[in-house]
Amino acid sequence: MDARGMDLEALRTVPYVARKRGSATIEFAVAAIAFLSFVFGMIDSARFLYAYEFLTFAARSGARYAMVRGSTCASTNGDAWCGSAAGATAAQIQTFVQGLNLPGIDPSSLTVNTTSTFVWPATGAGCNSANGINSAGCPVLVQVQYPYLSTIPFVHIRTFTLTASSQMVISQ
């Protein structure tokens, strides 16, 4: 203490404590940005895997729908169950897949490849247009696409298209 009753040591350490407190704030800000970027990246990665998993489920379900509704389905199960006498059409497959109402997926954004040469590839013995490409024993291939938009804040990532496909052999 000096003659005026002031503690000189206390006066000298105040700026040091203030500087220390300021550097701690900056360190916290840098660490928080890194930590939150990691957390939001993990959340977005989980959303990506969620969307892709449900997209593969939609492709499998569409292929399964078409597989049991081949050209001979109506004679086995009747028109009410099969949808038409000629079996499932590409439009019916698309309607079925978009009607799955998958949580977190906008069904109007799902695109199902509906060209008949893609849905029913003419491969295999007897699988050609003359014999009906959706006849039993022929393959059915369903491809589903979905535009995925990342939601990481402050990071502009373009929308990219997720694609999943499933191929099965028509049973009826």
C-alpha positions as CSV (number, residue, x, y, z in Angstrom):
1,M,0.0,0.0,0.0
2,D,1.2,3.5,-0.7
3,A,0.6,6.7,1.2
4,R,-2.9,7.2,-0.4
5,G,-4.1,3.8,0.8
6,M,-4.2,2.2,-2.7
7,D,-3.0,-1.3,-3.4
8,L,-0.5,-0.9,-6.2
9,E,-0.4,-4.6,-6.9
10,A,-4.2,-4.8,-7.4
11,L,-4.0,-1.9,-9.8
12,R,-1.3,-3.7,-11.9
13,T,-3.2,-7.0,-12.1
14,V,-6.5,-5.6,-13.3
15,P,-5.5,-5.2,-17.0
16,Y,-4.0,-8.7,-16.9
17,V,-7.2,-10.2,-15.7
18,A,-9.2,-8.2,-18.2
19,R,-6.9,-9.4,-21.0
20,K,-7.2,-13.0,-19.8
21,R,-11.0,-12.7,-19.8
22,G,-11.0,-11.3,-23.3
23,S,-8.8,-14.1,-24.7
24,A,-11.1,-16.7,-23.0
25,T,-14.0,-15.2,-24.9
26,I,-12.2,-15.4,-28.2
27,E,-11.1,-19.0,-27.5
28,F,-14.7,-19.9,-26.6
29,A,-16.0,-18.3,-29.8
30,V,-13.5,-20.3,-31.9
31,A,-14.2,-23.5,-30.1
32,A,-17.9,-23.0,-30.2
33,I,-17.8,-22.4,-34.0
34,A,-15.8,-25.6,-34.5
35,F,-18.0,-27.6,-32.2
36,L,-21.3,-26.4,-33.7
37,S,-20.0,-27.0,-37.2
38,F,-19.3,-30.5,-36.2
39,V,-22.7,-31.0,-34.5
40,F,-24.6,-29.6,-37.5
41,G,-22.5,-31.7,-39.9
42,M,-23.4,-34.8,-37.9
43,I,-27.1,-33.9,-37.9
44,D,-27.0,-33.3,-41.7
45,S,-25.1,-36.5,-42.3
46,A,-27.8,-38.4,-40.3
47,R,-30.5,-36.7,-42.4
48,F,-28.7,-37.7,-45.5
49,L,-28.5,-41.4,-44.4
50,Y,-32.1,-41.2,-43.3
51,A,-33.2,-39.9,-46.8
52,Y,-31.1,-42.5,-48.6
53,E,-32.4,-45.4,-46.5
54,F,-36.0,-44.4,-47.2
55,L,-35.2,-43.9,-50.8
56,T,-33.9,-47.5,-51.0
57,F,-37.0,-48.7,-49.2
58,A,-39.2,-46.9,-51.8
59,A,-37.3,-48.5,-54.7
60,R,-37.6,-52.0,-53.1
61,S,-41.3,-51.5,-52.4
62,G,-41.9,-50.3,-55.9
63,A,-40.0,-53.3,-57.3
64,R,-41.9,-55.6,-55.0
65,Y,-45.2,-54.0,-56.0
66,A,-44.4,-54.7,-59.7
67,M,-43.0,-58.1,-59.1
68,V,-46.2,-59.5,-57.7
69,R,-48.4,-57.7,-60.3
70,G,-47.0,-59.2,-63.6
71,S,-49.0,-60.0,-66.7
72,T,-50.5,-63.2,-65.2
73,C,-51.5,-61.5,-61.9
74,A,-55.1,-60.9,-62.9
75,S,-55.8,-64.5,-63.8
76,T,-54.4,-65.6,-60.5
77,N,-55.7,-62.9,-58.1
78,G,-58.3,-61.0,-60.0
79,D,-58.4,-57.5,-61.4
80,A,-59.3,-55.8,-58.1
81,W,-56.0,-56.8,-56.5
82,C,-53.8,-56.5,-59.6
83,G,-55.0,-53.2,-60.9
84,S,-55.3,-54.2,-64.5
85,A,-55.5,-57.3,-66.6
86,A,-52.0,-56.7,-68.0
87,G,-50.4,-56.3,-64.6
88,A,-48.8,-53.2,-63.1
89,T,-48.1,-50.3,-65.4
90,A,-45.2,-47.8,-65.0
91,A,-47.8,-45.2,-63.9
92,Q,-49.2,-47.5,-61.2
93,I,-45.7,-48.2,-59.9
94,Q,-45.0,-44.4,-59.7
95,T,-48.3,-43.8,-57.9
96,F,-47.6,-46.5,-55.4
97,V,-44.1,-45.3,-54.6
98,Q,-45.2,-41.7,-54.2
99,G,-48.1,-42.9,-52.0
100,L,-45.8,-44.5,-49.5
101,N,-45.8,-41.3,-47.3
102,L,-42.3,-41.7,-46.0
103,P,-41.7,-39.5,-42.9
104,G,-39.4,-36.6,-43.7
105,I,-39.6,-37.2,-47.5
106,D,-41.7,-35.0,-49.7
107,P,-43.6,-37.5,-51.9
108,S,-44.1,-34.9,-54.7
109,S,-40.3,-34.7,-55.0
110,L,-39.9,-38.4,-55.5
111,T,-39.2,-39.3,-59.2
112,V,-39.8,-42.8,-60.3
113,N,-38.3,-43.8,-63.6
114,T,-41.3,-44.8,-65.6
115,T,-40.0,-45.6,-69.1
116,S,-41.1,-49.2,-69.8
117,T,-37.7,-50.2,-71.2
118,F,-36.1,-49.2,-67.9
119,V,-38.8,-50.6,-65.6
120,W,-39.0,-53.9,-67.5
121,P,-35.6,-54.4,-69.2
122,A,-36.1,-56.8,-72.0
123,T,-33.5,-59.3,-70.9
124,G,-33.8,-63.0,-70.2
125,A,-35.3,-65.9,-72.1
126,G,-38.8,-64.9,-73.4
127,C,-38.6,-61.4,-72.0
128,N,-39.3,-59.3,-75.0
129,S,-42.0,-57.0,-76.2
130,A,-43.8,-59.8,-78.2
131,N,-44.1,-62.0,-75.1
132,G,-45.0,-59.1,-72.7
133,I,-42.0,-57.7,-70.9
134,N,-43.8,-57.8,-67.6
135,S,-44.4,-61.6,-67.7
136,A,-43.4,-64.1,-65.0
137,G,-39.7,-64.7,-64.9
138,C,-38.7,-61.4,-66.4
139,P,-36.9,-58.7,-64.4
140,V,-38.4,-55.5,-63.1
141,L,-36.2,-52.6,-62.3
142,V,-37.4,-49.5,-60.4
143,Q,-35.2,-46.4,-60.0
144,V,-36.3,-43.7,-57.6
145,Q,-34.7,-40.2,-57.4
146,Y,-35.0,-37.6,-54.7
147,P,-33.4,-34.1,-54.5
148,Y,-31.6,-33.7,-51.2
149,L,-30.9,-30.2,-49.8
150,S,-28.4,-29.8,-47.0
151,T,-29.4,-27.7,-44.0
152,I,-26.1,-26.8,-42.5
153,P,-26.4,-23.2,-41.5
154,F,-24.2,-20.6,-43.2
155,V,-22.9,-23.2,-45.7
156,H,-24.4,-23.1,-49.1
157,I,-24.4,-26.6,-50.5
158,R,-26.3,-27.2,-53.7
159,T,-29.1,-29.6,-54.0
160,F,-27.9,-33.0,-55.2
161,T,-29.9,-35.9,-56.4
162,L,-30.0,-39.2,-54.5
163,T,-30.7,-42.3,-56.6
164,A,-31.7,-45.8,-55.5
165,S,-32.7,-48.7,-57.6
166,S,-34.0,-52.2,-57.0
167,Q,-34.4,-55.1,-59.4
168,M,-36.5,-58.2,-58.8
169,V,-37.9,-61.1,-60.9
170,I,-41.6,-61.0,-61.7
171,S,-43.3,-63.9,-59.9
172,Q,-46.8,-63.8,-61.5
